[in-house]
Amino acid sequence: MPALVVFRPQDWYKLTNCGYDAPDDPFIVKVPEQNIKGEQCAIKTCNALMKKTRDEDPVSYNMFLTILSPEVEHEEDLQALLEDVGIIMKNK
């Protein structure tokens, strides 16, 4: 089966588990907030898939665990970025 390739951004809405918020607000805080929301959904999805496969399919379980680690790291990095932006904005 060939891989699904999505060329049109409007198709993202139909194919995503987590929804898609187009970055339509240029305010510096909005984009990381939207990305955090996406990372949190990905983490939730990975955790659900890990729970389903834990005792049934160790290969898939380990695959989801491997995917989960960078998602958690991305979410933490974006949270730290938001904190830094908040500090900068407060000190202006």
PyMOL commands that set and color helices and strands:
alter all, ss='L'
color gray80, all
select helices_A, chain A and resi 9-15+30-53+58-90
alter helices_A, ss='H'
color red, helices_A
deselect
rebuild
show_as cartoon
